[in-house]
Amino acid sequence: MTNIRVGIVGYGNLGRGVEHAISQNPDMELVAVFTRRDPATVKIASDAKVYLIDDAEKFKNDIDVMILCGGSATDLPEQSPHFAQWFNIVDSFDTHAKIPQHFEAVDAAAQKSEKVAVISSGWDPGLFSLNRVIGEAVLPVGTTYTFWGDGLSQGHSDAVRRIEGVKHAVQYTLPIKEAVERVRNGESPELSTREKHARECWVVLQDGADAAKIEQEIVTMPNYFDEYNTTVNFITEEEFTANHTGMPHGGFVIRSGESGANDKQILEFSLKLESNPNFTSSVLVAYARAAHRLQQAGDHGAKTVFDIPFGLLSAKSAAELRKELL
């Protein structure tokens, strides 16, 4: 059986993580990396070649799945439908409120090209989404809670970095500890968005930038910060380099419900990640395998994690899974 041939669009933290994840999967090989930068300036870890993003279409017969590693704020809304014209794709679009319209745009392109396009994969949306569905299906009487952090959010950090006048920035998501304990204790409280999480930004400004204006733009940003208590800290580049270059994250999904004769049941799934982008990359690579298998079976169109059987994520055969993991 030949290896699944993979391409990467974008070679930032996520793209580098995908490259490493591919090397851990013996049924896959990296064909090429595509970038907006001068390819001669992009040094990658593998023997794959680097090309300009505008040259990607030339590889439509050489790549089985293209993994898109851009940001959700401005890259993926354009790139996912664009590349679905020629490739099976996987993206990690994570602006939850805009997923339905993103799905529609990508599905239109993928249906026309008869390719499979997996959107919004990763850990949230992605693995957490699956656990929310499982919790509600198993415990239909109850409440689902999702908490993120403590950790660095790639999507929110990217959104802050896109603001004019920002040189470097990271954003940390912090669960409100009192809220978490109430849920774990089985209280089933009604919690607003603001009562569940706080957000903390650490920003390095470009010379001459207006700090007050940028702070206001951050805390009022729709879909990212406007519904949270957000603290913005302006720091030096030296402090940023010393204290804010790691990318830890994690979180948990809790379903608090009842079964039988009012039995209290709590289902919890959690992650503790030393590297957010590297873990997300590993999820994307697993869904790239599934995208290829679906297309080989004659399927096409946009898909989410809800549409893909777990077995298609594994390099093992269905028989091996039944024998070893069931």
VEXFITI-5512 format. One line per 8 residues: their letters; for each residue y, x, z of C-alpha. Coordinates in nm, 4 decimals, decimal comma. Layout:
BEGIN
A	Y/X/Z; ... $
***
This chain:
BEGIN
MTNIRVGI	0,0000/0,0000/0,0000; 0,3394/0,1405/-0,0977; 0,6165/0,1807/0,1565; 0,9042/-0,0644/0,1882; 1,2050/0,0998/0,0225; 1,5211/0,0559/0,2293; 1,8898/0,1148/0,1626; 2,1717/0,1318/0,4172 $
VGYGNLGR	2,5267/0,0112/0,3583; 2,7649/0,1798/0,6001; 2,6956/0,4938/0,8003; 2,8617/0,4431/1,1357; 2,6803/0,4036/1,4671; 2,4649/0,1192/1,3378; 2,3828/0,2905/1,0089; 2,2769/0,6093/1,1853 $
GVEHAISQ	2,0591/0,4023/1,4175; 1,8920/0,2296/1,1226; 1,8179/0,5667/0,9646; 1,6440/0,6804/1,2834; 1,4567/0,3500/1,3224; 1,3213/0,3756/0,9670; 1,1776/0,7181/1,0529; 0,9777/0,5534/1,3344 $
NPDMELVA	0,8138/0,3045/1,0976; 0,5523/0,4689/0,8715; 0,5456/0,1761/0,6293; 0,9134/0,2287/0,5402; 1,1206/0,4887/0,3615; 1,4959/0,5347/0,3287; 1,6028/0,5543/-0,0356; 1,9799/0,5810/-0,0094 $
VFTRRDPA	2,2896/0,5382/0,2057; 2,5969/0,3720/0,0563; 2,9455/0,4392/0,1898; 3,3141/0,3757/0,1170; 3,3838/0,7378/0,2050; 3,3461/1,0363/-0,0257; 2,9658/1,0824/-0,0312; 3,0085/1,4582/-0,0217 $
TVKIASDA	3,1637/1,4279/0,3251; 2,8858/1,2123/0,4756; 2,6084/1,4175/0,6330; 2,2961/1,2206/0,7183; 1,9853/1,3111/0,9169; 1,7232/1,2432/0,6497; 1,6586/1,3654/0,2958; 1,7922/1,0440/0,1397 $
KVYLIDDA	2,0905/1,0601/-0,0941; 2,4411/0,9266/-0,0219; 2,6300/0,7247/-0,2814; 2,9513/0,5293/-0,3131; 2,9132/0,1667/-0,2159; 3,0305/0,0633/-0,5635; 2,7194/0,2265/-0,7118; 2,4728/0,0151/-0,5129 $
EKFKNDID	2,3992/-0,2324/-0,7924; 2,2434/0,0507/-0,9960; 1,9631/0,0658/-0,7368; 1,8599/-0,2999/-0,7543; 1,5164/-0,2008/-0,8901; 1,4691/0,0880/-0,6464; 1,5417/-0,0753/-0,3093; 1,3341/-0,3538/-0,1544 $
VMILCGGS	1,5706/-0,4360/0,1327; 1,9335/-0,3424/0,1921; 2,0389/-0,3279/0,5575; 2,4101/-0,3982/0,5995; 2,5696/-0,2070/0,8850; 2,9323/-0,3163/0,8640; 3,1327/-0,5142/1,1173; 3,1385/-0,8908/1,1489 $
ATDLPEQS	3,5173/-0,9223/1,1520; 3,5851/-0,8276/0,7896; 3,2879/-0,6428/0,6335; 2,9884/-0,8755/0,6489; 3,1613/-1,1986/0,5388; 3,2225/-1,0238/0,2058; 2,9334/-0,7798/0,1880; 2,6424/-1,0093/0,2714 $
PHFAQWFN	2,6956/-1,2577/-0,0159; 2,7895/-0,9673/-0,2452; 2,4727/-0,7651/-0,1898; 2,2490/-1,0736/-0,1827; 2,3188/-1,0950/-0,5575; 2,0831/-0,8003/-0,6129; 1,8873/-0,7245/-0,2956; 1,6941/-0,8722/-0,0098 $
IVDSFDTH	1,9349/-0,8082/0,2767; 1,9513/-0,8002/0,6553; 2,2781/-0,8228/0,8495; 2,3848/-0,8475/1,2136; 2,6723/-1,0946/1,1754; 2,7572/-1,1827/1,5351; 3,0603/-1,4113/1,5337; 2,8665/-1,7073/1,6769 $
AKIPQHFE	3,1236/-1,9738/1,5895; 3,1213/-1,8724/1,2219; 2,7461/-1,8355/1,1690; 2,7044/-2,1752/0,9949; 2,9651/-2,0980/0,7284; 2,8348/-1,7402/0,6912; 2,4861/-1,8816/0,6377; 2,6100/-2,1180/0,3663 $
AVDAAAQK	2,7932/-1,8426/0,1777; 2,4982/-1,6026/0,1907; 2,2442/-1,8739/0,1094; 2,4305/-1,9684/-0,2085; 2,4077/-1,6106/-0,3347; 2,0470/-1,5553/-0,2251; 1,9222/-1,8817/-0,3726; 2,0772/-1,7909/-0,7065 $
SEKVAVIS	1,9267/-1,4404/-0,7099; 1,5961/-1,5543/-0,5530; 1,6302/-1,2938/-0,2784; 1,5750/-1,3239/0,0968; 1,8826/-1,2730/0,3144; 1,8290/-1,2485/0,6903; 2,1584/-1,3009/0,8715; 2,2630/-1,2629/1,2354 $
SGWDPGLF	1,9671/-1,0527/1,3441; 1,9928/-0,8141/1,6359; 1,9665/-0,9037/2,0020; 2,2417/-1,1641/2,0302; 2,2407/-1,3357/1,7966; 1,8766/-1,2525/1,7396; 1,6283/-1,1979/2,0209; 1,8415/-1,3898/2,2702 $
SLNRVIGE	1,8628/-1,6787/2,0230; 1,4845/-1,6970/2,0085; 1,4597/-1,7061/2,3864; 1,7167/-1,9846/2,4056; 1,5022/-2,1893/2,1676; 1,1800/-2,1120/2,3570; 1,3399/-2,2031/2,6897; 1,4690/-2,5368/2,5648 $
AVLPVGTT	1,1432/-2,6214/2,3883; 0,9259/-2,5446/2,6921; 1,1660/-2,6879/2,9499; 1,3475/-2,9716/2,7706; 1,4970/-3,0893/3,1012; 1,7239/-2,8092/3,2126; 2,0144/-2,5791/3,1297; 2,0297/-2,2526/2,9356 $
YTFWGDGL	2,2554/-1,9684/3,0454; 2,3310/-1,6490/2,8535; 2,4937/-1,3522/3,0256; 2,5937/-1,0300/2,8488; 2,6533/-0,6920/3,0087; 2,7527/-0,4896/3,1806; 2,7961/-0,3216/2,8480; 2,9880/-0,2283/2,5375 $
SQGHSDAV	3,0123/-0,4887/2,2638; 3,0143/-0,3380/1,9146; 3,1565/-0,6467/1,7464; 3,4377/-0,6962/1,9962; 3,5197/-0,3255/1,9991; 3,5362/-0,3286/1,6199; 3,7693/-0,6294/1,6279; 4,0090/-0,4452/1,8609 $
RRIEGVKH	3,9985/-0,1302/1,6474; 4,1065/-0,3353/1,3450; 4,4396/-0,4182/1,5084; 4,7308/-0,2286/1,3608; 4,8445/0,0465/1,5973; 4,5041/0,0982/1,7642; 4,3565/0,4473/1,7259; 4,0418/0,4108/1,9391 $
AVQYTLPI	3,9084/0,1209/2,1431; 3,6031/-0,0096/2,3248; 3,5414/-0,3432/2,4927; 3,3054/-0,4025/2,7844; 3,1558/-0,7424/2,8645; 3,1066/-0,8051/3,2365; 2,9015/-1,0974/3,3737; 3,0515/-1,2683/3,6771 $
KEAVERVR	2,8009/-1,1789/3,9483; 2,8561/-1,4941/4,1544; 2,7725/-1,7090/3,8522; 2,4535/-1,5146/3,7810; 2,3283/-1,5529/4,1368; 2,3920/-1,9259/4,1370; 2,1818/-1,9647/3,8231; 1,8984/-1,7463/3,9517 $
NGESPELS	1,8976/-1,9482/4,2730; 1,8269/-2,2621/4,0715; 2,1594/-2,4354/4,1334; 2,2063/-2,5198/3,7604; 2,5881/-2,5042/3,7817; 2,8228/-2,6129/3,5039; 3,0053/-2,2944/3,4069; 3,2936/-2,2513/3,1668 $
TREKHARE	3,3100/-1,9519/2,9338; 3,5723/-1,7974/3,1594; 3,3541/-1,8474/3,4680; 3,0578/-1,6604/3,3187; 3,2137/-1,3386/3,1832; 3,5168/-1,1137/3,1931; 3,6197/-0,8711/2,9201; 3,7675/-0,5258/2,9693 $
CWVVLQDG	3,9279/-0,3224/2,6894; 4,0109/0,0481/2,6875; 4,2543/0,1361/2,4095; 4,4121/0,4515/2,2678; 4,7302/0,3755/2,0776; 4,8596/0,5397/1,7644; 5,1940/0,7147/1,8014; 5,4779/0,4641/1,8166 $
ADAAKIEQ	5,2549/0,1574/1,8590; 5,3827/-0,1378/2,0616; 5,1501/-0,1702/2,3622; 5,2765/-0,5123/2,4698; 5,2340/-0,6547/2,1207; 4,8813/-0,5159/2,0881; 4,7801/-0,6435/2,4318; 4,8999/-0,9917/2,3406 $
EIVTMPNY	4,7129/-0,9792/2,0110; 4,3928/-0,8822/2,1915; 4,3980/-1,1418/2,4694; 4,4804/-1,4262/2,2275; 4,2288/-1,3305/1,9551; 4,0272/-1,6430/1,8595; 3,6457/-1,6252/1,8891; 3,6685/-1,2929/2,0721 $
FDEYNTTV	3,9026/-1,2932/2,3747; 4,1079/-1,6114/2,4013; 3,8542/-1,7939/2,6214; 3,8037/-1,5079/2,8691; 3,9911/-1,3285/3,1424; 4,0622/-1,0080/2,9521; 4,2021/-0,6857/3,0937; 4,3546/-0,4329/2,8519 $
NFITEEEF	4,3827/-0,0707/2,9669; 4,5794/0,1844/2,7638; 4,4536/0,5400/2,8068; 4,4831/0,8856/2,6524; 4,2520/1,0103/2,3822; 4,1178/1,2717/2,6244; 4,0220/1,0058/2,8807; 3,8631/0,7965/2,6072 $
TANHTGMP	3,6490/1,0893/2,4888; 3,5445/1,1761/2,8424; 3,4551/0,8273/2,9657; 3,4074/0,5794/2,6818; 3,1898/0,7250/2,4061; 2,8541/0,5959/2,5343; 2,7247/0,2592/2,4165; 2,5190/0,0933/2,6915 $
HGGFVIRS	2,4651/-0,2824/2,6940; 2,2214/-0,5537/2,7899; 2,2075/-0,8981/2,9382; 1,9785/-1,1906/3,0020; 1,8947/-1,5427/2,8941; 1,7961/-1,7802/3,1734; 1,6534/-2,1293/3,1313; 1,6670/-2,3250/3,4559 $
GESGANDK	1,4718/-2,6470/3,4263; 1,2144/-2,8881/3,5593; 0,8576/-2,9719/3,4628; 0,5913/-3,2023/3,5981; 0,6959/-3,3835/3,9165; 1,0419/-3,2235/3,9369; 0,9028/-2,8705/3,9747; 1,1850/-2,6156/3,9507 $
QILEFSLK	1,1059/-2,3570/3,6824; 1,3161/-2,0564/3,5797; 1,2472/-1,8585/3,2630; 1,4344/-1,5301/3,2138; 1,4447/-1,2706/2,9344; 1,6474/-0,9538/2,9870; 1,7468/-0,6301/2,8160; 1,8855/-0,3078/2,9584 $
LESNPNFT	1,9977/-0,0832/2,6760; 2,1057/0,2783/2,6871; 2,2303/0,2478/2,3283; 2,3411/-0,0869/2,1920; 2,3606/0,0233/1,8244; 2,0265/0,2034/1,8315; 1,8471/-0,0989/1,9748; 2,0222/-0,3354/1,7337 $
SSVLVAYA	1,9196/-0,1033/1,4508; 1,5560/-0,1264/1,5538; 1,5734/-0,5050/1,5386; 1,7332/-0,4948/1,1928; 1,4558/-0,2721/1,0627; 1,1865/-0,5091/1,1916; 1,3583/-0,7987/1,0150; 1,3857/-0,5905/0,6981 $
RAAHRLQQ	1,0053/-0,5786/0,6950; 0,9943/-0,9568/0,7354; 1,2506/-1,0097/0,4578; 1,0431/-0,8022/0,2168; 0,7226/-0,9869/0,3067; 0,8857/-1,3270/0,2635; 1,0221/-1,2370/-0,0786; 0,6843/-1,0958/-0,1830 $
AGDHGAKT	0,5323/-1,4312/-0,0878; 0,7767/-1,6127/-0,3155; 1,0316/-1,7271/-0,0575; 1,4053/-1,6867/-0,1007; 1,7424/-1,7923/0,0411; 1,9239/-1,7176/0,3652; 1,7180/-1,7043/0,6840; 1,7868/-1,6704/1,0542 $
VFDIPFGL	1,5514/-1,5517/1,3263; 1,4490/-1,9152/1,3759; 1,2958/-1,9238/1,0275; 1,0777/-1,6131/1,0502; 0,7323/-1,5980/1,2151; 0,7061/-1,3189/1,4706; 0,4008/-1,1736/1,3002; 0,6042/-1,0770/0,9941 $
LSAKSAAE	0,8118/-0,8387/1,2071; 0,5124/-0,6202/1,2924; 0,3644/-0,3451/1,0772; 0,0218/-0,4668/1,1945; -0,1849/-0,7170/0,9992; -0,2422/-1,0704/1,1220; -0,5992/-0,9746/1,2142; -0,4799/-0,6734/1,4141 $
LRKELL	-0,2253/-0,8852/1,5989; -0,4889/-1,1440/1,6908; -0,7237/-0,8732/1,8157; -0,4733/-0,6502/1,9986; -0,1797/-0,8612/2,1165; -0,2814/-1,2250/2,1347 $
***
